[in-house]
Amino acid sequence: DVKVTQSSRYLVKRTGEKVFLECVQDMDHENMFWYRQDPGLGLRLIYFSYDVKMKEKGDIPEGYSVSREKKERFSLILESASTNQTSMYLCASSSEVLAGETQYFGPGTRLLVL
Amino acid sequence: AQSVTQLDSQVPVFEEAPVELRCNYSSSVSVYLFWYVQYPNQGLQLLLKYLSGSTLVKGINGFEAEFNKSQTSFHLRKPSVHISDTAEYFCAVTNQGAQKLVFGQGTRLTINP
């Protein structure tokens, strides 16, 4: 079974703090993704990576950066957290580079920025 | 640009009743379509997907969906729901050559006993 783990289920941070969200997958997947989930908006892609040290912007990259130093690990960084970044953050991974591959999701990190 | 519209934000049904969750998409090219489910306090997991071939796709837990190209729809159905189907359901689309999924807004399915 594919397993995608996220470092925290719940986080509380203060405005202006630097926040790191970590994601690890154990199936040697090429692709990794970060989404945020908000009620009524579904999932929106923040960044994705199709290889180590490679990254591409998704639909809402502003205020975020990412790091992929190892194939199994993909980090999302909020350089200076703001209250409008309070959300559920979901990490996913998939094999291959072909469209149509299933994405496997972690359990999510619920971030509250005060 | 692709987009996905899930026509109902919430669907309440009684246990053992049939259910249909509606999904419409827009795309100018050939698409791949997905339904994911999110149970309470969990991440998303794949229910089913359409890549090609038969337009009727069967998934896990008794769900199925039909791809209708002329209607640009991919509605999800189950003939008899169970309490354990209570979850949020997401429709998503991508196309050949693309890595990104575009998700709909989600439909919360509530099963009443």
Interface residues (C-beta under 8 A of the other chain):
Chain A: V4 N31 Y35 G40 L41 G42 L43 R44 L45 F48 Y50 G58 L90 A92 V97 A99 G100 T102 Q103 Y104 F105 G106 P107 G108
Chain B: V4 Q6 S9 Y32 F34 Y36 N41 Q42 G43 L44 Q45 L46 K49 L51 F90 A92 T94 N95 Q96 G97 A98 Q99 K100 L101 F103 G104 Q105 G106
